[in-house]
Amino acid sequence: MSSFTGTYYYTLDPKGRLIMPAPLREIVHSKYNNPKLYITNAPFDKCLHIYPLAEWNLLEEKLRDKPRTDKSIQFFMRRVFASAVECELDRHGRLMIPYELRQNAFGGGDVAVVGLMEKIEIWDRAKWDEIINPDGIDAESYMRSLSEHGI
């Protein structure tokens, strides 16, 4: 079954709308068969996450019985669930990104829209270019870690 993949570069329009890349839009319609999406802050990065309704429900279910006194659970729920906004693509395939989420993640302008299996991430273009640069990591350590995971 198809999952979200690829990196696409766009510029937000003055109203904060983003054209959803056609390949990602197609997966929303064909795989999930539901136009509802949830857009939220990423828990630990300055970017946004977009979940189709089915994936959002799975995330909710995973958290439902977790201890609410655990500080990491509290942080995750406050950062992710408290910022979540239900939305849909408009008839032109655009997604309106709420002002507060834009300001928290990247302000506006040029963004990278990134398909990551069950979710989509939206990054400030310059920040995305920085984090995917192999010169900024300890490649040997990363290779060792991935090997331990069988990748």
SVG drawing of the C-alpha trace seen along z (x, -y; Angstrom):
<svg xmlns="http://www.w3.org/2000/svg" viewBox="-14 -38 46 44">
<polyline fill="none" stroke="black" stroke-width="0.4" points="0.0,0.0 1.2,-3.5 2.7,-5.8 3.7,-9.4 7.1,-9.9 9.1,-12.6 10.2,-16.2 8.5,-19.1 9.4,-22.8 6.7,-25.5 6.1,-29.0 3.1,-29.8 0.8,-32.3 0.1,-35.6 -2.9,-34.0 -0.8,-31.1 -2.1,-28.5 0.0,-25.7 -0.6,-23.8 -0.5,-20.1 1.8,-18.2 -0.3,-16.1 1.3,-12.8 0.6,-13.4 -2.9,-14.6 -3.6,-11.4 -2.6,-9.3 -4.9,-11.2 -7.8,-10.5 -6.9,-7.0 -5.5,-5.4 -7.5,-7.2 -10.6,-8.0 -11.3,-10.9 -10.5,-14.5 -10.0,-15.3 -6.5,-16.1 -4.9,-17.1 -2.1,-19.7 -0.1,-20.2 3.3,-21.1 5.9,-18.4 6.8,-17.3 10.5,-18.0 11.3,-19.9 10.4,-23.3 8.2,-21.9 4.6,-20.9 3.1,-17.4 0.0,-16.6 -1.9,-13.4 -4.8,-11.9 -7.7,-11.2 -7.0,-7.5 -3.4,-8.0 -4.4,-10.7 -6.9,-8.3 -4.1,-5.6 -1.9,-8.2 -4.7,-9.1 -5.3,-5.5 -1.6,-4.9 -1.8,-7.7 -5.2,-7.0 -4.0,-4.7 -0.5,-6.2 0.1,-7.7 -0.8,-11.4 1.6,-12.0 4.6,-11.1 6.4,-14.3 7.2,-13.1 3.6,-12.2 2.5,-15.5 4.9,-17.4 3.9,-15.4 0.2,-15.9 0.6,-19.6 2.8,-20.3 1.0,-18.1 -2.6,-17.7 -3.1,-21.1 -1.9,-22.7 -3.8,-20.3 -6.3,-21.8 -8.7,-19.7 -8.7,-20.9 -9.3,-19.8 -7.8,-20.6 -9.8,-23.2 -11.1,-22.5 -7.8,-23.8 -5.8,-21.3 -4.6,-23.9 -4.2,-23.6 -4.7,-26.6 -2.0,-26.6 -3.2,-28.5 -1.2,-31.6 -0.1,-30.3 1.3,-27.1 3.1,-28.9 4.7,-31.3 5.8,-28.5 7.3,-26.4 8.7,-28.7 7.0,-32.0 6.1,-31.8 7.7,-31.8 9.6,-28.9 8.9,-25.5 9.8,-21.9 6.8,-19.5 8.1,-16.0 6.3,-12.7 7.3,-10.4 5.2,-7.2 2.1,-7.9 2.5,-11.6 3.6,-14.7 6.1,-17.3 6.4,-20.9 9.7,-22.6 11.2,-26.0 13.2,-25.4 16.5,-26.6 16.2,-24.5 15.3,-21.4 18.4,-21.9 20.5,-22.2 19.1,-19.0 19.4,-16.7 23.0,-17.8 25.2,-14.7 28.1,-17.0 26.2,-17.9 26.0,-14.4 28.3,-11.7 27.8,-9.4 29.6,-6.5 27.5,-6.6 24.3,-6.9 25.3,-3.9 26.0,-1.8 22.7,-2.8 20.7,-2.0 22.5,1.3 21.4,2.2 17.9,1.6 18.4,3.8 18.4,0.9"/>
</svg>
